[in-house]
Amino acid sequence: MMVLKLSTILPLNSINTLFEESNEQELSKIEREIKQKEKEVGKVLSYKVQDIKELKRSKLDLMKDNTALLKQLNEKKET
């Protein structure tokens, strides 16, 4: 089957091939972009997890300090 396009006769299978190649290139580009974004998000997530661990350690340290201060306060009240 043939198609008339801009005064040129092109076989339909040529048009299909061009369309498929264009789609494959676009898909490959999108896949590369997705992989790059996944790496970036992975790095950010890793940093956030580290931040959360550090905050938890700080929280525990503060709770220990507060507990020690409360014990001191109770001791002074009793004397």
C-alpha positions as CSV (number, residue, x, y, z in Angstrom):
1,M,0.0,0.0,0.0
2,M,1.3,3.5,-0.8
3,V,0.6,6.9,0.6
4,L,0.9,10.3,-1.1
5,K,2.7,12.7,1.1
6,L,4.0,16.1,-0.2
7,S,4.0,14.8,-3.7
8,T,6.1,11.8,-2.8
9,I,4.9,8.3,-2.7
10,L,6.1,6.5,0.5
11,P,5.4,2.9,1.4
12,L,3.4,2.6,4.6
13,N,5.9,0.2,6.2
14,S,8.5,2.9,5.9
15,I,6.3,5.3,7.7
16,N,5.6,2.7,10.4
17,T,9.3,2.0,10.8
18,L,10.1,5.7,11.2
19,F,7.3,6.1,13.7
20,E,8.5,3.0,15.7
21,E,12.1,4.2,15.7
22,S,11.1,7.6,16.9
23,N,9.0,6.1,19.7
24,E,11.9,3.8,20.7
25,Q,14.3,6.8,20.9
26,E,11.8,8.7,23.0
27,L,11.2,5.8,25.3
28,S,15.0,5.3,25.7
29,K,15.4,9.0,26.6
30,I,12.6,8.8,29.2
31,E,14.0,5.7,30.7
32,R,17.4,7.4,31.1
33,E,15.8,10.4,32.7
34,I,13.8,8.1,35.1
35,K,17.0,6.3,36.1
36,Q,18.8,9.6,36.7
37,K,15.9,10.8,38.9
38,E,15.8,7.6,40.8
39,K,19.6,8.0,41.6
40,E,19.0,11.6,42.8
41,V,16.0,10.6,44.9
42,G,18.0,7.7,46.4
43,K,20.8,10.0,47.5
44,V,18.4,12.5,49.0
45,L,16.5,9.7,50.8
46,S,19.8,8.4,52.2
47,Y,20.7,11.8,53.6
48,K,17.2,12.2,55.1
49,V,17.5,8.7,56.8
50,Q,20.8,9.8,58.2
51,D,19.3,13.0,59.5
52,I,16.4,11.1,61.1
53,K,18.9,8.8,62.9
54,E,20.9,11.8,64.1
55,L,17.7,13.5,65.4
56,K,16.7,10.3,67.2
57,R,20.1,10.1,68.9
58,S,19.8,13.8,69.9
59,K,16.3,13.2,71.3
60,L,17.6,10.3,73.4
61,D,20.5,12.4,74.7
62,L,18.1,15.2,75.7
63,M,15.8,12.7,77.4
64,K,18.7,11.4,79.4
65,D,19.8,14.9,80.4
66,N,16.2,15.8,81.4
67,T,15.9,12.6,83.4
68,A,19.1,13.4,85.2
69,L,18.0,17.0,86.0
70,L,14.6,15.7,87.3
71,K,16.4,13.3,89.6
72,Q,18.6,16.2,90.9
73,L,15.6,18.3,91.4
74,N,13.8,15.5,93.4
75,E,17.0,15.0,95.5
76,K,17.2,18.7,96.4
77,K,13.5,18.7,97.3
78,E,14.0,15.8,99.7
79,T,16.8,17.4,101.6
